[in-house]
């Protein structure tokens, strides 16, 4: 039921305060109509007369009109209709029961209705209307009746009560209006802050997306760089392998003969590579004869000669005959002056001479 009332009380208002007052107007009007059609109709049925039914119908139509005006956004017009009807109902009691002055006290309902349905300043308009209506009633009632029921005295008290009630409700309405205005301002600020927060979040998300994209590009570049470095390293390793192979080249000239042409100097590292490489090549090829060509070696000192002898001795242990070729005259003189003994291996002055010895060595073997 409350959902139905809330849906019916949907007011076409231009601002929240007008919408609030319009919803109150519609709710009060609908509530009064419900009371009229239940309690009012029940009381009328107890003593039914044509006049009572007409009054009930007219009251229902008036309050329905007030609810319609409030729902359409004409809140002040509908509120004044509701207040005027309430005032007329309060003052009519003086004419139906002229012996009781207490009916005029119901004018307080008009002031109370104005405090919740109208703007705070309009409460004074309603108060002025109530006082004017009260004065009109006092003047209209005959002097004898006024004196008998002390109407003027009662009217004075009711006037004071109306003024005090108007002041209290005005203060309350102003406080409520200020609180609602402050709440609307706070809500507006909150909405602006939320909008700024949304903008900041959007900007932050965009910056994060840009940074993420930049980091992704950097990571891709780093991976590409690492790939190039890996390729360069592989190429360098392959180059080093080729250099090592060229450092100690081994050339098979027959099924059983290997030639090792040496170029440059012989240091300890190269001697170790020479020893390892030659012995491995002999094992793989099953060679029986080894020719070490030192034509490209500029200087053969005691260390180099000892290294060559070590290679020849190691080859002999594997059943291989070693020939040292390319001994130039100046190299031979140097070896003689150093006292190097190369008598344990075959020597020749040129590679051609060494290769010419190989058939004879093979036949003698």
Secondary structure as GFF3:
##gff-version 3
##sequence-region A 1 365
A	DSSP	alpha_helix	2	8	.	.	.	ID=ss1
A	DSSP	alpha_helix	16	35	.	.	.	ID=ss2
A	DSSP	pi_helix	36	40	.	.	.	ID=ss3
A	DSSP	alpha_helix	41	46	.	.	.	ID=ss4
A	DSSP	alpha_helix	50	71	.	.	.	ID=ss5
A	DSSP	alpha_helix	75	96	.	.	.	ID=ss6
A	DSSP	three_ten_helix	101	107	.	.	.	ID=ss7
A	DSSP	alpha_helix	108	117	.	.	.	ID=ss8
A	DSSP	alpha_helix	122	140	.	.	.	ID=ss9
A	DSSP	alpha_helix	143	149	.	.	.	ID=ss10
A	DSSP	alpha_helix	151	247	.	.	.	ID=ss11
A	DSSP	beta_strand	251	254	.	.	.	ID=ss12
A	DSSP	beta_strand	257	263	.	.	.	ID=ss13
A	DSSP	alpha_helix	268	285	.	.	.	ID=ss14
A	DSSP	beta_strand	289	296	.	.	.	ID=ss15
A	DSSP	alpha_helix	302	317	.	.	.	ID=ss16
A	DSSP	beta_strand	321	325	.	.	.	ID=ss17
A	DSSP	alpha_helix	329	338	.	.	.	ID=ss18
A	DSSP	beta_strand	346	347	.	.	.	ID=ss19
A	DSSP	alpha_helix	351	364	.	.	.	ID=ss20
###
